[in-house]
Amino acid sequence: MSGTKVIGGEFIIPADVLQMDSIGNNEPVYSLGRTCFYAILKDMIANKLRGILLPDYLCRSVAEVPARLGSSFKHYPVGNNFLPNMDNIRKMLAYNGESWAVLLIAYFGLVDLSDTIDIIRREFPRTTIIVDDVQNYYGFGQHSYYDYCFTSYRKWFAVPDGADVLRKNGTRKLSEFTEQPNYVQYKTAGNLLKNHGDFIDETVALGLLEKGEAMMDTEYLYRCSDISCELFKKIDFNLIQAKRRANAKILHEGLEALNVQHLYDEAKTPLFLPIIVPNRDRLRKRFFSENIFTPVHWPVESKELQGNNELYVTELSLICDQRYDEADMERILRVIRDEM
């Protein structure tokens, strides 16, 4: 399969992108989503935060933030519809008190948190609600009654970092980070080298990207890099949104025909289209053999930090981003059909 088009992996930063005319003027404030979460919790600790409820289905790096700050945290369950179990949240808030905060995740940009937020706000009006919109760029900050909301861009676009916070009063900057991250240099260099695969071995680019990821894992208290602020101006957000929605619709229609459980909302723009399958690992291995590198959200690296949820072993994220077209979506569906 070496000649087959690769689906998945890191975005490639075009070699000439810094010479392109600007499209937009947005500039992110922070480096990563976890930088935003750190700034939020620091702001809340100053206001006597006692602890935070986290979903039992999340990335390890998110849970490491309260652990790093020495904040107490407990997990509430998330169902296989990717919605929080409201009965459990009620019990935990009633027991722990309203000085605890709740983190809600807008999974894949497809989950509607309106009812959950409305219930918490009505029944526990003094509880702080934080919405993680890292997987929900195109819906960032559109929820009602949240106290803090944050998002990140590097999973959506060809930028090495970039993230933002919104507070309910409209504030975007909670903590002042003045230094740029060093990992951005490695991430940018690795991505740029991928433009020259005919001359430079892919392992050289991957080595730089992996080094950047390793540095990012522990050091993330930085402002957004100058390179990402510049790259951000070159992004055609409307074009990307339309492409993602078109690809997601193709996948959705194919998955419905195959009777595969998945998450979809035609009014929303997805990061990935998640499917729930009992043979997840076998299916993923088949995808890999076809040069389709479907990720999982998320690998379990610490049950203490991430909780225990069956989604960790049944969820598979189907790629639907702006790099691909209808033929690529049909290729993804063909692999699923062959494995059923």
ABEGO torsion letter per residue (X at the ends): XAABBBBEEBBBBBAAAAABBBABABBBABABAAAAAAAAAAAAAAAGBABBBBBABBBAAAAAAAAAAGBBBBBBBBBAAGBBBAAAAAAAAAAAEAABBBBBBBBGGABBAAAAAAAAAAABAABBBBBBAAAAAAABGABBGBABBBBBAAAABBBABEBBBBBAAGBABABBBABBBAAAAAAAAAAAAAAAAAABBAAAAAAAAAAAAAAAAABABBBBBAAAAAAAAABBAAAAAAAAAAAAAAAAAAAAAAGBBBBBBAABBBABBBBBBAAAAAAAAAAAAAGBBBBBOBBBABAAAAEBBAAAAABBBBBABAABBAAAAAAAAAAAAAAX
